[in-house]
Amino acid sequence: MANKAQLLTEAQELGIKVPEGATNAVITALIVARKSAENSTETETETETETETETETETETEKGDVFEVKGSKYTFSELCPERLQMDGRVHTKKELLNKADLLEFLVVGNSPFIKSI
């Protein structure tokens, strides 16, 4: 298992902003998510289009991606990549919004990819 200094160095090399006080598990999750996103089989054109769409809809994401788990409301954090690998598959944020079990997994696991609102 890598120590915290090694994880922070790897995160920095990947351009990941690590929240202050993040545990090794959180840093590892951020690294895995970034690598998963980099290893996707998208073409450059699709990636460019998604980047433009993300920028244009950043405000919409905050409003439109609200979900409820156990009576509390959440949304995706700014750390959340557009795609997450969960349950053996890569899911977009929109797909995750329709998967209550995976959203609950993120909440219960205190994922850095969601925030309470």
N, C-alpha and C positions, 0 to 999 in steps of 0.2 A: 504494500500500500504506500502510495506517495505521501510525503509529508506536506504540510500546509505551504511551505515556501516553494516546493516544486509545483504544487497545484497553482499557486498564485502566478508563478513564472509562466507556466503553460497558458493560463488564462490571459495573461498580458500579451503573450505572443499571438494569441488568437483574436486579440482586440476586444476581449470581454471585460466589461466593467463589473467588478465584484463588489457586492454590497459590504459595507463595513460590518465586521463581526460574523461574516458568513462562515459556516462550518465546512469541514472538508467535504461532507456529503453534498452540500449545496454547490460548492465550487465544482465538484466532479459532475454534478447534474448539468451545470451551465456548460462545461467543456463538452460533455457528451452531446448535448443539444446542438451546440455550435458545429461540432464535427458531423453530426447527422445532417444538418442543414447543408453543409458544404459538400457532403457526399451524395446529395440527391441527384437524380438523373435528369434534371431540368436542362434545357438549352439556355444559352446566354440571353436570347430574346425573351424567353419566359421570365428569366430572373430580372432583367431590366424592367419589364412590364410590371412585375410584382413590386419592385422597389418603388416605382412611380406610384403605383396604386396604394402602397403602404403610406407614402408621404401624403398623398391626397386624402386618404381616409383615416388618418391618425385620430382626428377628433371624432369621426364616426365610430371608430373602434371603441373608444372610451364609452360612448353612449350606447352603441348597438350590441356590444359583447357582454352585457350584464347578465349574470346567471345567479341562481339561488341554490344554496345547499344548506339543508337543515335550518331553514328560516333566516339565514344571513345572505346578504348580497355581495357578489364578487365580480371582478372583471380581470382581464389579463393585464399583467404589469408591463412596464416598458422593457423589462428584461426578456419577455417571452418572444421566442422566435416565431415566425409565421407558421412553421411546421414543427410538431413535436412527435417524437417516437414514443409511443405508449402501447402497451398490450401487444407488442410484436408488429405494430404497423405505424406508418407515418401518417399523422392526422393534421389537417389544417385547423386553425382556430375555429372556423365556421363548423367544421365537422365535429369538433369537440363540444360545441354548444349543444349538439343533439345527443350527446353521450353522457347521461347523468352519472353513470358509474365512474367514468374516467374523471369527470369534474370533481366528484366527491373524493377520489383518490388524490387529486392535486391539493384539495383543501385540507384533508386529513393529514397529508404528508407535509404540510406547511411549505409547499412549493414556492420558490422565488418567482415563478412565472404567473402567479395570481396575486391580487391584492383585495382586501376587504374594502367595501365602500359603504 
